[in-house]
C-alpha cells in the first residue's frame, strides 16, 4: 500500500515495514512489530494503517515528518469481537480503511465483512 512516497509492506516475518521509495535506493523508514502471526492484510488511508494478522487487528498511525531512519513502532493486536461481545474465530484476509479514518472493514475467510469503528 502507498502513502505518498512511502510504501507499506507486510510479510510472513510478522513485521510491517515502511519504505521511502522517493530515491533509486529504497530506505526503510520504520518497522512495526508486535504481531503474533504473519500479517494477512493491511490498508492505508492518510497516516493510518490497519493491520490484520490471523484473527487479530491493530492500528498504527504514521506521520511522515516524524519518521526517522529505522524507527521501531509496536502495536498491540486485538481480536475482533462479535456484536454480542464474543471473540471472532475467523482469519482476516482483507482490510480497508474508509475516508476520515472512522471505520475499518475487514473481510474474513468465512466470506463476511466486518465493519469496525
C-alpha positions in Angstrom: 0.0 0.0 0.0 1.2 3.5 -0.7 1.3 6.6 1.4 2.7 9.4 -0.8 6.3 8.4 -1.4 6.1 5.8 1.3 5.4 2.1 0.6 4.0 -0.1 3.3 4.7 -3.8 3.2 3.7 -6.7 5.4 5.4 -10.1 5.5 5.4 -13.6 6.9 8.1 -12.4 9.4 5.4 -10.7 11.5 6.7 -7.2 10.7 5.2 -4.4 8.7 7.7 -2.1 7.1 7.5 1.5 5.8 9.9 2.3 3.0 10.8 5.6 1.5 10.8 5.0 -2.3 11.5 8.6 -3.4 15.0 7.7 -4.5 16.7 5.0 -6.5 17.7 3.2 -3.3 14.6 2.5 -1.1 15.2 3.3 2.6 13.5 1.5 5.4 12.0 4.4 7.5 10.1 2.4 10.1 9.1 -1.1 11.1 6.0 -2.1 13.1 6.2 -5.1 15.3 4.1 -6.8 18.0 2.2 -9.2 15.7 1.8 -12.7 17.0 1.0 -14.0 13.5 2.2 -13.1 10.0 0.3 -10.1 8.6 -2.5 -11.3 6.3 -3.9 -7.9 5.2 -3.2 -4.2 5.5 -4.8 -1.0 4.4 -3.5 2.6 4.4 -5.5 5.8 4.4 -3.9 9.1 5.2 -1.5 8.4 8.0 -3.4 5.4 9.4 -2.5 1.8 8.8 -4.9 -1.1 9.6 -3.1 -4.4 10.1 -4.6 -7.8 10.2 -2.7 -10.9 11.5 -4.7 -14.1 11.7 -7.8 -13.2 13.7 -6.4 -10.1 15.3 -6.3 -6.5 14.1 -4.2 -3.4 15.0 -3.9 0.2 14.0 -0.8 2.2 13.6 -0.6 6.0 13.0 2.2 7.4 10.9 3.1 11.0 10.4 5.7 11.1 7.6 7.5 14.1 9.2 8.2 12.1 12.4 9.6 9.0 10.7 13.3 8.7 11.1 15.5 6.1 9.6 15.0 2.7 11.3 12.2 3.9 13.6 10.7 1.0 15.6 7.0 1.0 16.4 5.0 -1.6 18.3 1.3 -2.4 18.1 -1.0 -4.5 20.3 -3.3 -6.5 18.1 -6.7 -7.3 19.4 -9.3 -9.9 18.5 -12.4 -8.7 16.6 -15.5 -9.0 18.8 -18.9 -10.0 17.5 -21.9 -7.8 18.1 -22.5 -10.0 21.2 -19.1 -9.2 22.5 -17.6 -12.6 21.9 -14.2 -13.0 20.2 -14.5 -13.8 16.4 -12.9 -17.1 15.3 -12.1 -16.1 11.7 -8.9 -15.4 9.9 -8.9 -11.9 8.3 -7.9 -11.9 4.6 -8.7 -8.3 3.5 -8.7 -4.9 5.1 -9.9 -1.4 4.0 -10.0 2.0 5.7 -12.8 4.4 4.9 -12.1 8.1 4.4 -11.8 10.1 7.6 -10.4 7.1 9.3 -13.6 6.5 11.3 -14.3 2.9 10.1 -12.3 -0.1 9.1 -13.7 -3.0 7.1 -12.2 -6.5 7.5 -13.0 -9.5 5.3 -12.8 -12.9 6.8 -12.2 -16.4 5.5 -15.9 -17.1 6.2 -17.0 -14.8 3.4 -18.3 -12.0 5.6 -17.3 -8.4 6.1 -16.9 -6.8 9.5 -17.2 -3.0 10.0 -15.2 -1.7 12.9 -15.3 1.8 14.4 
